[in-house]
Amino acid sequence: MNKILPVITAIALMGLTLTACGQNNKKHNHEMKTLVAYFSATGTTEAVAKDLAEVTGATLYEIKPEVKYTAADLDWTVKTSRSSVEMQDRSSRPAILKDLKDAGTYDRIFIGFPVWWYTAPTIINTFIEAYGFQGKNVIFFATSGGSSIDKANAEFKEQYPEINWKAGKTLNHATKAEIKAWAEGLK
């Protein structure tokens, strides 16, 4: 009996250690947080963002300009419209409501937007510069009337090299199943 007691004690301690390690891994995996942030001027990108947040279990966050865009602001055929002026000056940084309290707690950030002038609207630069995301995994998704997201992927990777960029995708008319398959393929 005296020889068995130390063996039983050692086995029990090993079991407790393995259980604790397993719980730490579960806790670590549970703490991996995903954010779906989006800017949507007309509601199209918002619909995709909601589906993406739902299928990934992410927190949904709307990037809101301090001054909401009107239909006249969005008229790209008018050179003096707000969106045209902003896109002609790539250093433009439209003010946003900075109300994302826990930005640093997210490990993976999806950022959605409508494609303007073949790239992301400058309000996306405002959002990234406001919150940083250095060392985070960031993935763009976009909606567009016909342009791809490729220019935005390349520009932002060059502008913000401290971010771990994953290739983004245009998700026009994507079903929830297609969005889920794309998001899961990024892991």
N, CA, C and O of each residue as an XYZ file, in Angstrom:
748
protein
N       0.824     -1.195      0.000
C       0.000      0.000      0.000
C       0.862      1.252      0.000
O       0.524      2.239     -0.653
N       1.983      1.218      0.733
C       2.859      2.384      0.795
C       3.455      2.713     -0.564
O       3.705      3.884     -0.854
N       3.691      1.703     -1.414
C       4.263      1.939     -2.727
C       3.195      2.414     -3.722
O       3.519      3.137     -4.664
N       1.975      2.034     -3.538
C       0.894      2.393     -4.445
C       0.459      3.842     -4.234
O       0.127      4.513     -5.211
N       0.446      4.340     -3.028
C       0.002      5.696     -2.719
C       0.787      6.759     -3.497
O       0.159      7.658     -4.055
N       2.122      6.705     -3.564
C       2.845      7.711     -4.364
C       2.504      7.631     -5.851
O       2.449      8.656     -6.530
N       2.274      6.421     -6.358
C       1.928      6.261     -7.773
C       0.555      6.870     -8.042
O       0.378      7.581     -9.031
N      -0.409      6.600     -7.177
C      -1.767      7.155     -7.328
C      -1.715      8.675     -7.232
O      -2.387      9.371     -7.994
N      -0.918      9.192     -6.297
C      -0.782     10.638     -6.144
C      -0.185     11.255     -7.408
O      -0.658     12.291     -7.875
N       0.847     10.628     -7.958
C       1.490     11.134     -9.175
C       0.515     11.119    -10.347
O       0.470     12.069    -11.129
N      -0.258     10.058    -10.471
C      -1.238      9.960    -11.556
C      -2.309     11.031    -11.395
O      -2.711     11.655    -12.377
N      -2.768     11.247    -10.187
C      -3.784     12.272     -9.925
C      -3.241     13.655    -10.276
O      -3.939     14.458    -10.894
N      -1.995     13.934     -9.883
C      -1.396     15.232    -10.205
C      -1.247     15.424    -11.711
O      -1.489     16.516    -12.225
N      -0.852     14.372    -12.415
C      -0.733     14.457    -13.873
C      -2.097     14.728    -14.498
O      -2.206     15.522    -15.432
N      -3.121     14.081    -13.994
C      -4.475     14.290    -14.507
C      -4.936     15.720    -14.298
O      -5.516     16.332    -15.195
N      -4.674     16.254    -13.099
C      -5.036     17.647    -12.818
C      -4.274     18.610    -13.725
O      -4.840     19.588    -14.213
N      -2.991     18.334    -13.950
C      -2.176     19.183    -14.811
C      -2.702     19.173    -16.237
O      -2.825     20.227    -16.861
N      -3.012     17.989    -16.759
C      -3.536     17.896    -18.120
C      -4.897     18.569    -18.240
O      -5.183     19.214    -19.249
N      -5.734     18.426    -17.227
C      -7.036     19.085    -17.236
C      -6.865     20.589    -17.247
O      -7.554     21.286    -17.991
N      -5.959     21.096    -16.435
C      -5.715     22.539    -16.381
C      -5.190     23.041    -17.718
O      -5.599     24.107    -18.179
N      -4.290     22.291    -18.346
C      -3.761     22.682    -19.663
C      -4.881     22.719    -20.687
O      -4.950     23.639    -21.502
N      -5.746     21.735    -20.652
C      -6.869     21.699    -21.577
C      -7.794     22.882    -21.379
O      -8.299     23.450    -22.347
N      -8.018     23.256    -20.124
C      -8.866     24.404    -19.845
C      -8.202     25.691    -20.307
O      -8.884     26.591    -20.798
N      -6.888     25.798    -20.162
C      -6.189     26.980    -20.648
C      -6.318     27.100    -22.156
O      -6.522     28.198    -22.674
N      -6.202     25.980    -22.872
C      -6.361     26.017    -24.322
C      -7.780     26.416    -24.698
O      -7.980     27.202    -25.625
N      -8.760     25.883    -23.989
C     -10.142     26.264    -24.261
C     -10.345     27.738    -23.982
O     -11.005     28.441    -24.747
N      -9.775     28.203    -22.880
C      -9.908     29.608    -22.538
C      -9.245     30.466    -23.600
O      -9.808     31.481    -24.011
N      -8.045     30.072    -24.058
C      -7.343     30.837    -25.080
C      -8.157     30.879    -26.370
O      -8.290     31.939    -26.983
N      -8.704     29.734    -26.788
C      -9.503     29.703    -28.007
C     -10.765     30.539    -27.856
O     -11.188     31.207    -28.799
N     -11.365     30.502    -26.673
C     -12.575     31.273    -26.434
C     -12.280     32.772    -26.489
O     -13.129     33.562    -26.903
N     -11.090     33.154    -26.075
C     -10.736     34.565    -26.048
C     -10.398     35.112    -27.437
O     -10.314     36.327    -27.617
N     -10.206     34.236    -28.411
C      -9.956     34.704    -29.773
C     -11.223     35.402    -30.244
O     -12.268     34.775    -30.415
N     -11.113     36.701    -30.449
C     -12.303     37.479    -30.786
C     -12.227     38.001    -32.214
O     -11.162     38.362    -32.714
N     -13.389     38.028    -32.849
C     -13.495     38.524    -34.210
C     -14.437     39.721    -34.238
O     -15.487     39.726    -33.595
N     -14.036     40.731    -34.998
C     -14.835     41.938    -35.198
C     -15.172     42.058    -36.677
O     -14.311     41.863    -37.535
N     -16.419     42.378    -36.968
C     -16.820     42.739    -38.322
C     -17.210     44.210    -38.261
O     -18.278     44.567    -37.763
N     -16.319     45.057    -38.782
C     -16.563     46.498    -38.833
C     -16.902     46.850    -40.274
O     -16.307     46.312    -41.208
N     -17.854     47.749    -40.452
C     -18.246     48.074    -41.818
C     -18.669     49.528    -41.935
O     -19.178     50.131    -40.991
N     -18.443     50.067    -43.116
C     -18.985     51.364    -43.509
C     -19.933     51.078    -44.663
O     -19.562     50.421    -45.636
N     -21.151     51.571    -44.548
C     -22.148     51.330    -45.589
C     -22.932     52.612    -45.814
O     -23.633     53.092    -44.924
N     -22.805     53.151    -47.002
C     -23.500     54.403    -47.303
C     -24.951     54.180    -47.703
O     -25.794     55.051    -47.489
N     -25.254     53.013    -48.287
C     -26.612     52.773    -48.784
C     -27.284     51.529    -48.202
O     -28.453     51.269    -48.488
N     -26.565     50.767    -47.399
C     -27.133     49.570    -46.786
C     -26.682     48.267    -47.438
O     -26.898     47.200    -46.864
N     -26.076     48.315    -48.595
C     -25.652     47.101    -49.288
C     -24.542     46.387    -48.519
O     -24.627     45.183    -48.277
N     -23.507     47.126    -48.136
C     -22.398     46.531    -47.389
C     -22.867     46.104    -46.000
O     -22.396     45.099    -45.468
N     -23.778     46.849    -45.421
C     -24.315     46.502    -44.102
C     -24.949     45.115    -44.109
O     -24.751     44.342    -43.171
N     -25.704     44.794    -45.147
C     -26.362     43.484    -45.226
C     -25.326     42.356    -45.241
O     -25.498     41.343    -44.563
N     -24.256     42.533    -46.012
C     -23.197     41.521    -46.067
C     -22.503     41.420    -44.708
O     -22.212     40.321    -44.234
N     -22.242     42.568    -44.087
C     -21.572     42.590    -42.779
C     -22.387     41.837    -41.732
O     -21.829     41.091    -40.928
N     -23.682     42.025    -41.739
C     -24.546     41.318    -40.778
C     -24.472     39.809    -40.986
O     -24.397     39.046    -40.023
N     -24.494     39.385    -42.242
C     -24.384     37.950    -42.537
C     -23.019     37.415    -42.095
O     -22.937     36.337    -41.507
N     -21.956     38.159    -42.374
C     -20.607     37.737    -41.994
C     -20.478     37.624    -40.474
O     -19.912     36.655    -39.969
N     -20.993     38.599    -39.757
C     -20.938     38.554    -38.291
C     -21.718     37.358    -37.758
O     -21.287     36.698    -36.813
N     -22.855     37.088    -38.360
C     -23.681     35.958    -37.916
C     -22.969     34.625    -38.132
O     -22.936     33.792    -37.226
N     -22.402     34.412    -39.313
C     -21.803     33.101    -39.602
C     -20.452     32.906    -38.916
O     -19.995     31.772    -38.778
N     -19.810     33.984    -38.487
C     -18.518     33.859    -37.796
C     -18.643     34.016    -36.288
O     -17.673     33.788    -35.564
N     -19.814     34.400    -35.804
C     -19.990     34.637    -34.372
C     -19.256     35.881    -33.904
O     -18.873     35.981    -32.738
N     -19.061     36.823    -34.805
C     -18.288     38.033    -34.520
C     -19.144     39.146    -33.938
O     -20.373     39.122    -34.009
N     -18.465     40.107    -33.369
C     -19.098     41.349    -32.939
C     -19.284     42.221    -34.167
O     -18.365     42.348    -34.977
N     -20.452     42.820    -34.320
C     -20.746     43.685    -35.457
C     -20.585     45.138    -35.026
O     -21.081     45.540    -33.974
N     -19.884     45.925    -35.848
C     -19.654     47.336    -35.535
C     -19.781     48.181    -36.795
O     -19.154     47.887    -37.814
N     -20.587     49.223    -36.723
C     -20.744     50.129    -37.854
C     -19.777     51.298    -37.735
O     -19.736     51.971    -36.704
N     -19.003     51.541    -38.780
C     -18.131     52.716    -38.863
C     -19.024     53.867    -39.302
O     -19.504     53.896    -40.435
N     -19.244     54.820    -38.393
C     -20.191     55.897    -38.661
C     -19.454     57.221    -38.861
O     -18.650     57.619    -38.017
N     -19.723     57.897    -39.966
C     -19.139     59.230    -40.142
C     -19.800     60.206    -39.162
O     -20.972     60.054    -38.819
N     -19.041     61.201    -38.720
C     -19.642     62.225    -37.853
C     -20.769     62.938    -38.587
O     -21.786     63.289    -37.989
N     -20.581     63.148    -39.878
C     -21.616     63.754    -40.712
C     -22.058     62.696    -41.718
O     -21.283     62.269    -42.573
N     -23.302     62.287    -41.601
C     -23.834     61.232    -42.464
C     -23.805     61.666    -43.934
O     -24.008     62.840    -44.246
N     -23.554     60.719    -44.820
C     -23.539     60.991    -46.253
C     -24.968     61.077    -46.783
O     -25.809     60.235    -46.470
N     -25.227     62.096    -47.582
C     -26.527     62.245    -48.230
C     -26.432     61.662    -49.640
O     -25.350     61.300    -50.101
N     -27.556     61.578    -50.304
C     -27.557     61.109    -51.694
C     -26.703     62.035    -52.561
O     -25.977     61.565    -53.437
N     -26.783     63.333    -52.326
C     -25.968     64.287    -53.090
C     -24.480     64.077    -52.809
O     -23.655     64.199    -53.714
N     -24.134     63.760    -51.556
C     -22.730     63.493    -51.201
C     -22.180     62.288    -51.958
O     -20.988     62.234    -52.262
N     -23.026     61.346    -52.255
C     -22.607     60.089    -52.878
C     -22.652     60.107    -54.406
O     -22.304     59.114    -55.045
N     -23.068     61.208    -54.985
C     -23.191     61.292    -56.447
C     -21.808     61.413    -57.077
O     -21.256     62.507    -57.199
N     -21.268     60.285    -57.468
C     -19.918     60.236    -58.024
C     -19.794     60.924    -59.381
O     -18.682     61.178    -59.845
N     -20.919     61.227    -60.018
C     -20.869     61.908    -61.315
C     -20.650     63.413    -61.170
O     -20.384     64.102    -62.154
N     -20.762     63.915    -59.954
C     -20.553     65.341    -59.682
C     -19.180     65.501    -59.023
O     -18.950     64.988    -57.928
N     -18.278     66.208    -59.690
C     -16.896     66.341    -59.201
C     -16.794     67.055    -57.860
O     -15.795     66.900    -57.157
N     -17.803     67.831    -57.492
C     -17.758     68.567    -56.225
C     -18.546     67.884    -55.110
O     -18.675     68.433    -54.016
N     -19.076     66.681    -55.383
C     -19.790     65.966    -54.318
C     -18.788     65.563    -53.234
O     -17.590     65.438    -53.490
N     -19.285     65.372    -52.065
C     -18.417     65.031    -50.927
C     -17.560     63.796    -51.210
O     -16.352     63.812    -50.971
N     -18.174     62.733    -51.715
C     -17.405     61.509    -51.966
C     -16.364     61.732    -53.064
O     -15.257     61.202    -52.972
N     -16.692     62.493    -54.085
C     -15.734     62.777    -55.157
C     -14.542     63.572    -54.632
O     -13.396     63.269    -54.963
N     -14.809     64.574    -53.824
C     -13.736     65.401    -53.250
C     -12.834     64.559    -52.352
O     -11.610     64.667    -52.420
N     -13.441     63.718    -51.508
C     -12.649     62.858    -50.621
C     -11.775     61.882    -51.411
O     -10.613     61.672    -51.063
N     -12.310     61.303    -52.438
C     -11.561     60.313    -53.196
C     -10.502     60.942    -54.099
O      -9.521     60.285    -54.449
N     -10.687     62.196    -54.476
C      -9.658     62.892    -55.255
C      -8.463     63.255    -54.376
O      -7.348     63.406    -54.875
N      -8.692     63.394    -53.080
C      -7.619     63.710    -52.129
C      -7.441     62.508    -51.208
O      -8.140     62.392    -50.202
N      -6.517     61.615    -51.541
C      -6.344     60.369    -50.787
C      -5.859     60.621    -49.361
O      -5.863     59.697    -48.548
N      -5.443     61.844    -49.036
C      -5.067     62.150    -47.649
C      -6.278     62.586    -46.827
O      -6.159     62.844    -45.629
N      -7.429     62.667    -47.462
C      -8.666     63.035    -46.772
C      -8.986     61.982    -45.708
O      -8.874     60.781    -45.953
N      -9.379     62.447    -44.541
C      -9.764     61.546    -43.462
C     -11.081     62.034    -42.860
O     -11.072     62.798    -41.895
N     -12.209     61.603    -43.417
C     -13.507     62.006    -42.879
C     -13.622     61.608    -41.403
O     -13.254     60.496    -41.024
N     -14.122     62.503    -40.597
C     -14.262     62.245    -39.163
C     -15.289     61.140    -38.918
O     -16.321     61.061    -39.583
N     -14.969     60.291    -37.939
C     -15.883     59.209    -37.554
C     -16.252     59.347    -36.088
O     -15.564     60.017    -35.317
N     -17.351     58.702    -35.718
C     -17.703     58.581    -34.309
C     -16.794     57.493    -33.746
O     -16.874     56.336    -34.160
N     -15.955     57.854    -32.829
C     -14.987     56.902    -32.280
C     -15.569     56.306    -30.999
O     -15.280     56.767    -29.895
N     -16.391     55.274    -31.170
C     -17.087     54.688    -30.034
C     -16.869     53.180    -29.890
O     -17.629     52.508    -29.193
N     -15.838     52.650    -30.543
C     -15.489     51.242    -30.382
C     -14.583     51.145    -29.160
O     -13.401     51.483    -29.225
N     -15.137     50.687    -28.060
C     -14.448     50.729    -26.766
C     -13.345     49.690    -26.601
O     -12.356     49.949    -25.915
N     -13.494     48.534    -27.208
C     -12.578     47.430    -26.945
C     -11.820     46.975    -28.189
O     -11.602     45.778    -28.375
N     -11.422     47.906    -29.034
C     -10.785     47.587    -30.324
C      -9.555     46.695    -30.166
O      -9.326     45.816    -30.997
N      -8.774     46.902    -29.131
C      -7.544     46.147    -28.941
C      -7.744     44.698    -28.543
O      -6.782     43.931    -28.528
N      -8.966     44.301    -28.219
C      -9.214     42.932    -27.760
C      -9.500     41.956    -28.897
O      -9.621     40.752    -28.670
N      -9.606     42.472    -30.115
C      -9.936     41.609    -31.251
C      -8.671     41.089    -31.923
O      -7.707     41.827    -32.129
N      -8.697     39.798    -32.259
C      -7.560     39.159    -32.918
C      -7.709     39.171    -34.434
O      -6.721     39.212    -35.167
N      -8.948     39.134    -34.888
C      -9.242     39.114    -36.317
C     -10.294     40.168    -36.588
O     -11.341     40.200    -35.943
N     -10.000     41.042    -37.563
C     -10.895     42.152    -37.877
C     -11.245     42.111    -39.354
O     -10.368     42.219    -40.211
N     -12.510     41.957    -39.642
C     -13.014     42.096    -41.009
C     -13.450     43.552    -41.155
O     -14.142     44.081    -40.285
N     -13.055     44.196    -42.238
C     -13.473     45.578    -42.496
C     -14.162     45.612    -43.850
O     -13.574     45.264    -44.874
N     -15.420     46.038    -43.838
C     -16.212     46.066    -45.059
C     -16.521     47.472    -45.522
O     -16.622     48.399    -44.718
N     -16.668     47.620    -46.826
C     -16.943     48.930    -47.419
C     -17.451     48.764    -48.840
O     -17.255     47.719    -49.461
N     -18.114     49.813    -49.359
C     -18.428     49.827    -50.785
C     -17.174     50.302    -51.523
O     -16.467     51.181    -51.030
N     -16.893     49.739    -52.682
C     -15.731     50.178    -53.464
C     -16.073     51.519    -54.107
O     -17.074     51.658    -54.809
N     -15.210     52.498    -53.846
C     -15.340     53.817    -54.469
C     -14.077     54.064    -55.265
O     -12.974     53.920    -54.737
N     -14.216     54.426    -56.500
C     -13.067     54.748    -57.354
C     -12.025     53.631    -57.297
O     -10.828     53.891    -57.175
N     -12.485     52.413    -57.385
C     -11.654     51.196    -57.455
C     -10.915     50.858    -56.164
O     -10.015     50.018    -56.180
N     -11.269     51.484    -55.059
C     -10.590     51.203    -53.797
C     -11.533     51.486    -52.620
O     -12.733     51.690    -52.801
N     -10.968     51.493    -51.431
C     -11.766     51.754    -50.230
C     -11.975     53.251    -50.049
O     -11.077     54.037    -50.353
N     -13.137     53.660    -49.563
C     -13.345     55.070    -49.237
C     -12.342     55.511    -48.159
O     -11.914     54.699    -47.339
N     -11.979     56.766    -48.165
C     -10.975     57.257    -47.216
C     -11.435     57.171    -45.760
O     -10.608     57.255    -44.852
N     -12.711     57.008    -45.526
C     -13.192     56.819    -44.155
C     -12.619     55.526    -43.558
O     -12.514     55.404    -42.338
N     -12.253     54.571    -44.403
C     -11.638     53.333    -43.927
C     -10.237     53.639    -43.382
O      -9.821     53.052    -42.383
N      -9.514     54.553    -44.031
C      -8.225     54.994    -43.493
C      -8.422     55.632    -42.120
O      -7.651     55.378    -41.194
N      -9.451     56.457    -41.994
C      -9.745     57.100    -40.704
C      -9.931     56.042    -39.623
O      -9.367     56.156    -38.534
N     -10.721     55.016    -39.922
C     -10.997     53.949    -38.962
C      -9.722     53.212    -38.566
O      -9.465     53.007    -37.380
N      -8.934     52.818    -39.542
C      -7.696     52.090    -39.259
C      -6.734     52.946    -38.447
O      -6.123     52.458    -37.496
N      -6.595     54.196    -38.805
C      -5.678     55.083    -38.085
C      -6.182     55.413    -36.683
O      -5.384     55.670    -35.782
N      -7.489     55.407    -36.494
C      -8.053     55.687    -35.166
C      -7.808     54.540    -34.194
O      -7.603     54.766    -33.001
N      -7.830     53.308    -34.701
C      -7.744     52.150    -33.819
C      -6.457     51.336    -33.956
O      -6.173     50.497    -33.101
N      -5.683     51.562    -34.999
C      -4.389     50.905    -35.127
C      -4.436     49.537    -35.761
O      -4.259     49.417    -36.973
N      -4.669     48.506    -34.980
C      -4.702     47.109    -35.414
C      -3.327     46.546    -35.757
O      -3.235     45.557    -36.485
N      -2.261     47.152    -35.250
C      -0.919     46.613    -35.464
C      -0.853     45.178    -34.943
O      -1.296     44.882    -33.833
N      -0.291     44.299    -35.765
C      -0.139     42.901    -35.379
C      -1.415     42.080    -35.449
O      -1.382     40.879    -35.181
N      -2.525     42.686    -35.796
C      -3.805     41.974    -35.892
C      -3.991     41.435    -37.308
O      -3.389     41.936    -38.258
N      -4.818     40.426    -37.437
C      -5.189     39.895    -38.749
C      -6.386     40.686    -39.256
O      -7.455     40.671    -38.647
N      -6.198     41.371    -40.367
C      -7.257     42.215    -40.923
C      -7.585     41.733    -42.332
O      -6.697     41.487    -43.148
N      -8.886     41.606    -42.595
C      -9.376     41.124    -43.871
C     -10.450     42.072    -44.374
O     -11.421     42.349    -43.671
N     -10.276     42.565    -45.580
C     -11.298     43.403    -46.204
C     -12.383     42.539    -46.837
O     -12.137     41.415    -47.272
N     -13.588     43.097    -46.873
C     -14.643     42.572    -47.729
C     -15.364     43.792    -48.277
O     -15.439     44.829    -47.618
N     -15.887     43.664    -49.472
C     -16.486     44.837    -50.103
C     -17.684     44.455    -50.944
O     -17.910     43.290    -51.272
N     -18.446     45.490    -51.280
C     -19.509     45.370    -52.259
C     -19.199     46.394    -53.342
O     -18.600     47.437    -53.079
N     -19.614     46.081    -54.546
C     -19.275     46.967    -55.662
C     -20.214     46.737    -56.827
O     -20.768     45.652    -57.010
N     -20.375     47.785    -57.604
C     -21.175     47.685    -58.816
C     -20.427     47.011    -59.949
O     -21.026     46.702    -60.979
N     -19.145     46.779    -59.788
C     -18.397     46.121    -60.854
C     -16.893     46.082    -60.641
O     -16.185     45.404    -61.385
N     -16.391     46.798    -59.636
C     -14.950     46.827    -59.382
C     -14.553     45.737    -58.397
O     -15.363     45.282    -57.590
N     -13.294     45.328    -58.478
C     -12.788     44.333    -57.529
C     -12.195     45.042    -56.311
O     -12.119     46.270    -56.266
N     -11.791     44.273    -55.358
C     -11.193     44.770    -54.125
C      -9.658     44.776    -54.203
O      -8.989     45.195    -53.258
N      -9.117     44.321    -55.306
C      -7.670     44.128    -55.441
C      -6.850     45.387    -55.173
O      -5.821     45.317    -54.501
N      -7.283     46.523    -55.682
C      -6.528     47.768    -55.483
C      -6.478     48.134    -53.994
O      -5.430     48.539    -53.490
N      -7.596     47.992    -53.299
C      -7.630     48.283    -51.858
C      -6.709     47.347    -51.103
O      -5.968     47.785    -50.223
N      -6.744     46.050    -51.435
C      -5.854     45.080    -50.776
C      -4.400     45.517    -50.906
O      -3.663     45.513    -49.921
N      -3.986     45.889    -52.100
C      -2.591     46.271    -52.357
C      -2.239     47.599    -51.683
O      -1.191     47.713    -51.049
N      -3.103     48.591    -51.816
C      -2.826     49.914    -51.242
C      -2.677     49.868    -49.719
O      -1.740     50.438    -49.161
N      -3.593     49.199    -49.071
C      -3.585     49.193    -47.610
C      -2.441     48.354    -47.061
O      -1.886     48.678    -46.011
N      -2.086     47.291    -47.748
C      -0.940     46.482    -47.328
C       0.329     47.332    -47.364
O       1.187     47.213    -46.489
N       0.441     48.178    -48.366
C       1.601     49.066    -48.480
C       1.539     50.207    -47.456
O       2.554     50.552    -46.851
N       0.355     50.790    -47.263
C       0.201     51.918    -46.344
C       0.365     51.534    -44.876
O       0.888     52.316    -44.082
N      -0.078     50.343    -44.519
C      -0.085     49.916    -43.121
C       0.611     48.557    -42.998
O      -0.048     47.546    -42.754
N       1.940     48.526    -43.165
C       2.661     47.238    -43.166
C       2.698     46.544    -41.805
O       3.029     45.361    -41.732
N       2.369     47.250    -40.735
C       2.393     46.657    -39.399
C       1.163     45.795    -39.110
O       1.078     45.151    -38.065
N       0.223     45.791    -40.038
C      -0.988     44.974    -39.915
C      -0.776     43.680    -40.707
O      -0.176     43.694    -41.781
N      -1.272     42.568    -40.169
C      -1.212     41.276    -40.871
C      -2.406     41.194    -41.814
O      -3.491     40.777    -41.409
N      -2.215     41.585    -43.051
C      -3.298     41.612    -44.026
C      -3.536     40.232    -44.626
O      -2.595     39.527    -44.992
N      -4.783     39.870    -44.720
C      -5.212     38.669    -45.436
C      -5.977     39.163    -46.659
O      -6.691     40.162    -46.577
N      -5.839     38.491    -47.768
C      -6.507     38.926    -48.996
C      -8.013     39.003    -48.795
O      -8.648     38.048    -48.349
N      -8.563     40.146    -49.128
C      -9.997     40.355    -48.997
C     -10.745     39.933    -50.248
O     -10.153     39.480    -51.228
N     -12.047     40.092    -50.192
C     -12.881     39.608    -51.288
C     -14.091     40.519    -51.476
O     -14.621     41.081    -50.518
N     -14.512     40.650    -52.727
C     -15.764     41.333    -53.041
C     -16.882     40.305    -52.869
O     -16.828     39.215    -53.438
N     -17.889     40.662    -52.085
C     -18.953     39.707    -51.746
C     -20.319     40.154    -52.275
O     -21.316     40.106    -51.554
N     -20.356     40.581    -53.521
C     -21.626     40.982    -54.127
C     -22.584     39.806    -54.204
O     -22.235     38.749    -54.728
N     -23.772     39.984    -53.692
C     -24.844     38.984    -53.791
C     -24.452     37.619    -53.219
O     -25.020     36.602    -53.618
N     -23.497     37.581    -52.297
C     -23.065     36.314    -51.704
C     -24.125     35.805    -50.730
O     -24.730     36.578    -49.987
N     -24.336     34.498    -50.750
C     -25.254     33.873    -49.793
C     -24.525     33.699    -48.459
O     -23.300     33.807    -48.397
N     -25.271     33.432    -47.412
C     -24.649     33.166    -46.110
C     -23.710     31.968    -46.197
O     -22.641     31.972    -45.587
N     -24.100     30.956    -46.943
C     -23.257     29.761    -47.087
C     -21.937     30.120    -47.781
O     -20.875     29.643    -47.380
N     -22.003     30.953    -48.811
C     -20.779     31.380    -49.511
C     -19.891     32.229    -48.607
O     -18.669     32.080    -48.607
N     -20.508     33.113    -47.845
C     -19.756     33.959    -46.916
C     -19.084     33.095    -45.850
O     -17.915     33.300    -45.524
N     -19.820     32.138    -45.315
C     -19.275     31.247    -44.292
C     -18.103     30.438    -44.846
O     -17.072     30.318    -44.184
N     -18.245     29.887    -46.038
C     -17.177     29.094    -46.650
C     -15.930     29.951    -46.855
O     -14.816     29.491    -46.605
N     -16.106     31.184    -47.304
C     -14.967     32.088    -47.504
C     -14.285     32.379    -46.171
O     -13.063     32.268    -46.066
N     -15.060     32.749    -45.154
C     -14.495     33.093    -43.850
C     -13.769     31.899    -43.223
O     -12.688     32.060    -42.656
N     -14.348     30.725    -43.320
C     -13.709     29.531    -42.760
C     -12.433     29.170    -43.514
O     -11.509     28.604    -42.930
N     -12.374     29.488    -44.796
C     -11.194     29.208    -45.596
C     -10.021     30.111    -45.255
O      -8.899     29.843    -45.685
N     -10.248     31.163    -44.501
C      -9.199     32.104    -44.124
C      -8.394     31.628    -42.935
O      -7.325     32.179    -42.673
N      -8.861     30.627    -42.204
C      -8.209     30.179    -40.983
C      -6.891     29.520    -41.276
O      -6.203     29.080    -40.355
